[in-house]
Amino acid sequence: MNIPKVIADLRQYKAELEQAIAALDRLARKRGRRGRPPKSMGKAAVRRTRKFSAATRMRMAAAQRRRWAAQRKSKDSQ
Protein backbone atom coordinates (compact mmCIF):
# COMPACT_ATOMS: atom_id res chain seq x y z
CA MET A 1 0.00 0.00 0.00
CA ASN A 2 1.43 3.34 -1.10
CA ILE A 3 0.74 5.55 1.92
CA PRO A 4 2.17 8.83 0.53
CA LYS A 5 -0.07 8.50 -2.55
CA VAL A 6 -3.13 7.84 -0.38
CA ILE A 7 -2.30 10.91 1.71
CA ALA A 8 -1.90 13.06 -1.41
CA ASP A 9 -5.24 11.81 -2.78
CA LEU A 10 -6.98 12.56 0.51
CA ARG A 11 -5.52 16.07 0.59
CA GLN A 12 -6.75 16.70 -2.93
CA TYR A 13 -10.20 15.40 -2.01
CA LYS A 14 -10.19 17.63 1.08
CA ALA A 15 -9.37 20.69 -1.05
CA GLU A 16 -12.24 19.86 -3.42
CA LEU A 17 -14.63 19.49 -0.50
CA GLU A 18 -13.52 22.82 0.94
CA GLN A 19 -14.19 24.52 -2.39
CA ALA A 20 -17.66 22.97 -2.56
CA ILE A 21 -18.43 24.04 0.99
CA ALA A 22 -17.27 27.59 0.26
CA ALA A 23 -19.51 27.73 -2.82
CA LEU A 24 -22.49 26.54 -0.80
CA ASP A 25 -21.73 29.09 1.93
CA ARG A 26 -21.78 31.87 -0.68
CA LEU A 27 -25.14 30.64 -1.96
CA ALA A 28 -26.55 30.46 1.56
CA ARG A 29 -25.44 34.01 2.30
CA LYS A 30 -27.04 35.34 -0.88
CA ARG A 31 -30.44 33.90 0.03
CA GLY A 32 -30.53 35.58 3.41
CA ARG A 33 -30.06 39.05 1.97
CA ARG A 34 -32.51 41.70 3.04
CA GLY A 35 -33.23 45.17 1.77
CA ARG A 36 -32.78 46.74 -1.61
CA PRO A 37 -30.73 44.65 -4.02
CA PRO A 38 -27.63 46.25 -5.50
CA LYS A 39 -27.95 47.93 -8.87
CA SER A 40 -26.08 45.10 -10.55
CA MET A 41 -28.79 42.66 -9.50
CA GLY A 42 -31.66 44.99 -10.30
CA LYS A 43 -32.72 45.46 -13.86
CA ALA A 44 -31.47 43.33 -16.67
CA ALA A 45 -28.33 44.92 -18.00
CA VAL A 46 -29.09 47.00 -21.07
CA ARG A 47 -26.23 46.97 -23.53
CA ARG A 48 -25.53 50.44 -24.75
CA THR A 49 -24.13 50.88 -28.20
CA ARG A 50 -21.28 53.26 -28.73
CA LYS A 51 -22.07 56.04 -31.08
CA PHE A 52 -19.42 57.15 -33.54
CA SER A 53 -19.73 60.10 -35.82
CA ALA A 54 -19.94 59.50 -39.55
CA ALA A 55 -16.43 60.90 -40.00
CA THR A 56 -15.03 58.54 -37.38
CA ARG A 57 -16.73 55.55 -39.01
CA MET A 58 -15.24 56.57 -42.38
CA ARG A 59 -11.75 56.82 -40.85
CA MET A 60 -12.17 53.43 -39.22
CA ALA A 61 -13.33 51.89 -42.50
CA ALA A 62 -10.40 53.39 -44.40
CA ALA A 63 -7.95 52.09 -41.79
CA GLN A 64 -9.46 48.60 -42.02
CA ARG A 65 -9.20 48.68 -45.83
CA ARG A 66 -5.51 49.59 -45.49
CA ARG A 67 -4.99 46.65 -43.10
CA TRP A 68 -6.71 44.29 -45.51
CA ALA A 69 -4.64 45.60 -48.41
CA ALA A 70 -1.43 45.11 -46.43
CA GLN A 71 -2.51 41.58 -45.53
CA ARG A 72 -3.29 40.76 -49.17
CA LYS A 73 0.04 42.24 -50.24
CA SER A 74 1.95 40.11 -47.71
CA LYS A 75 0.10 36.97 -48.87
CA ASP A 76 0.89 37.71 -52.53
CA SER A 77 4.59 38.22 -51.83
CA GLN A 78 4.92 34.83 -50.10
N, C-alpha and C positions, 0 to 999 in steps of 0.2 A: 504494500500500500504506500503510495507516494504522498506523504503527509504535507510537504510544502505545497504541492499542487492543490490538494484539498483545501488548505488554508487560503491560498490565492483565490480559488473559486468561491469560497465562502465570503471573502472580502469583497469580491466583485458583486456577488449576489446582495450583500449588505448595502453596497453603494446604490444598486438599482432600487432596492426597497426604500432607502432614504429619499431618493429622488421621487418615487411614487408617493410617499407620504407627504413630502413637501408640496407636490402638485395638488394633492387632496386638501391639504391645509389651506392653500391659496383659494381653492374653490369654496371651501367652507367659510372663509372670511368674506368672500364676495357676496354670499347669500345673506349674511347677517347685516348688510349695509343698510343704514337708515338715512333718511333725508334726501335732499336733491341730488340726483346723479350728476357726475361731472359732465362737462360739455362734450367730451369725447364719447360718452356713452349715450348722449341724448339723441338728437336727430341723426338720421342716416347721413353719412358724409356726402356732401354734394361736391362733385368734382368741378372745379372752376377751370375754364379754359383760358389760356393766356391769349391776350389780344395783341397782335402785332400790327403795326401800320402797314399800308400797302407798300410803301417804299422799303420797309424792313423785309417784308416777304419777298420782294423782288431781289434785294441784295442776297438774301439767303438762297434763293433759287439759283442766282447766278454763281454763287460760291459752290453750290452743289454740282452745277454743270461743269465747273472747272475741275472739281475733284473727280467726276466721272471721266472727263476727257483725259486727265492725267493717268487715271487707272487704265483706260483703254490704250493710251500711248505706251504705258509700261508693259502691258500684255502683248502689244504688237511687236515691241522691240525684243521680246524674249524668244 
